């Protein structure tokens, strides 16, 4: 009988222990963190004013949309409600990266043609490399609105972030470094002629200078009647090794250009 009582008591203790563990585990499962979306509703006006973007004149719903993700990051997973000043300081610490996120969000919400002037300027100011795929549309919109200062900003963005799309030839129409190997402009669509290309690079003076550093290469260009032009300058056909993604131009010399270059060759190197 004593053994039976002990086993019954042991079972009761185990059940209590199990129940206790279940209560603890259920308590852990129901832990509540601060709902960032609800907090955004409460703090939205203060946050927008503190970030200085109220002038963008977005609707309340759109303001929530553009700030939602960075706001949630600033709140984090916390059980107690953070102060609005704490969240604002965390957002401001993100610097231009925060503005870049907002710029992309605005682009998702609105068509470029429907942007206000302030919104368009904000996007061009903070969009950085993300603007490259749509820079032609932004350029055309700025041109339509006669926003020359914004076009200048787009040129800087193109030069800094276009990477493999940046060309050694500047477009004579839009003045972006954006002429492609097929002689079309990636930004404004202008089609360059071979004559214009030669004028831009100053083909005679270019090759005259090249003669002074590479006589054999110059001779090859003269005999073959063409050369390749890259950021490095003129390259004879036998020395040109195309690299994937590299922008280059095949420049074909006409009869007059060959004649001038032959005269230059003999004047600089008499007896050749």
N, C-alpha and C positions, 0 to 999 in steps of 0.2 A: 504493500500500500504506500509505503514511504517513497519507493521508486516512482510509482505512478504519479504521486503528487508533484514530485520534482520535475518529471517530464512535462506535466501540465503547466507548471510555473514557467519552465523554460520556453515552451511554445508561446505562452502569453507574452513573455519578454521579447521574443523574436518578432511577434506580430506588432507589438508596440514600436519596436525598432524599425520594422518595415514601414509602418504607418508614418513614423517620424521622417524617414528618408523620402517617402512619397510626398509628404508635405513640403519638405525642403526643395525637392526637385521641381514640384509644381510651382513653388515660389520663384525659383530661378527662371522657369519658363515664362512666367507672367511679368518679368521685370519690364518696366516701361521706360523708354527713352523719350526725350523731348521730340515732339513732332515738328520738324523743320518747316513744313508747309504751313502749319497753323501759326507758327511763330512769325513766318514771313508776312502773313496777313496782318499781324499785330504791329510789326516793326517796319513795314514797307515804306511808309512816308518818311520816317526818320532816316532810314538807310539811303533812300534815293536822294534826299536833300543833302545828306552828308557826302555822298559820292559826286554830287554836282552834275547829275544827268537829268534833272527834272526838265531842263530846257529842250530836251529831245521830243517832248510832247507825245509820249507814248500813252496808250490807254492803260488803265490800272492792270488789266489782265495781261497786257503785253509787257508791262514793267515787271510783273511777277515772273513771267516766262523768261525774260532776258537775265534776270538776277537769280533765278531759282537754284541752279547748280552751284555757283560759287557761294551763295548764301548757305546752302546745305553743308558745304565743305567747311565754312567758317563756324557753323554751329557744332558740327561733329556729333559723335554718339555720346550724349551726356544725359544724366538723369535729372539734373536740376537746370532750370531755365537760366541761360546766360543773359547778362545785361546787354542792352542794345549797343552800348559803347564798346563792349568787348567784341561783338560781332563786327561793328564798323571798323575797328582798329585792325582786325584780322583781314577784312576785305581790302582795306587800304594798303596793307602790307603786300598784297599781290601786285600792286603797281600797275604797269601797262598791260600785264597779262590779263588782269580783270577786264580792262577796257577792250582788249582784243576779243575776249569771250563774248562780251556784250555786242560788239560790232558784228560778229558772226551770227549771233542770235537774231539781230535786227534784219540781217540779210535773208535769214530763213523766213522771217515773218512778212517781209514786204518785197514787192518787185522794185527793181532799181528805179524805174520810171516814176514810181509812186512815193519815193523817199522825199522828205522835205529837204531843203538846203542844209539845215543843221544836221540832220541824220546822215546825209551824203558826206558832209565834211567829217563827221565823227568816224564814219566807216573808213574813209580814205586815210584819216590821221592814225587810226589804231589797227587797221586790218592786217598790215604787214604782208608776209608771204602768202597768206590765205587769199589775197586779192588777185594773185597772178592769173589763175584760170579765168577770171571774169574781168580782167583789166581792160579788155577791148570794149566791153559794155559800159564800164565806168567812164572810160575815156569819151565815148560817144555821148554819154549823158552830160558829162561836164562841158563838152564842146557845145552841146545844144543849149546849156544854161549860161554859156560864156564864163565859165569858172576857170580862168587861166591859172590862178594860184593853186587850185586843186589838181590841174593837169601837171603842173610842176612837181607837186607832191607825188603824183603817180609815176612820174619819170624816175624820181629817187627810189621809190618802192621797186620799180622794175629793175633798176641797176643793182639794187641790193639783194633782191630775192628771186630773180628770174632764173638764176643758175644756168642750166643748159640752154635756155631760150635766149639769153643775152647774146646779141650779135655784134661782130666787129664793124658792121655797117649801120650807120644811123639813118633812119627814115627821113627824107627831106621834107615830108609833109607833116608828120606828127612829132618828129625829133626824138623818138624813142630809139634805143639801140635794139631794133626789132625786125630788121630785114632778114628773111630766111633764105636758105640756099636756092629756092625757086624764084627769088627776087620779089616775093610778096611780103608786105609788112604784117606782122602778127597782131599788131595793135589796131591800126586804122584800115588795113586792107589795101593800101596803095601798092601798085605794081611798078617796080623799078625797072628801067631799061638798062641794058649793058653799058650804054653810053653814059648814063647817069652814075652808074656804079664806078666806072673808070674816072669820072670827074671827081667823085667823092674821095676816092683813094689817091687821086693825082698820079695816074699810072706811069707817066713818063718820068716824073721826078722820083717816084717811088723806086722804079727799077734803076734809075741813074744812081741813087744812093746805094742800092743793093749791089751794083757793079763794084763799088769801092770795097765791099767786104767779101764778095764771093764771085770772082771772075768766071769760074767754071759753071756755077749755077746760072749766072746771067747768060752765058753762052748757050746753055741748054734751053733756057726760056726762049731765047731768040730763035734758035733752030726749030724747036717744037711748036712755037707760035702760041703758047699758052702757059699759064702758071696757076697755082692755087693760092688763094688769099685767106689768111686766118688772123687771129689776134696777134700772132707772131710776125705777121708781114707776109711778103711774097715767098713762095716755096716752089722750087723746080719740080716737075713731075716725078723724077726718079727719087727725090728726097721726101716726097709727101707720103705719110703713113696715117690714113684716117683713123680717128679714135671715135668709138661709139658715143653719140651725143654731141660731138664737136660740130660747130657751125663753120662751114668753109664755102668758098666761092671759086668756081672755075672761070678764070678770066682769059678770054680769047683775044689775041692781038689782031688788029686789022693791018692792012698793007702800009698805011701812013705811019702807024705807030712803030712797026718793024723798021721802016726806013729811018725814022728819027732815032731809034735806039741803036741802029747800026752806026749812024753818024756819031752818036755819043760814045759808043764803044771805041771807035777808031780815034776820036779826039782825045779821050782819056788815056787810051792805051795805043799810041801811034805805033805803026809797024805790025799790029796784030792782024 
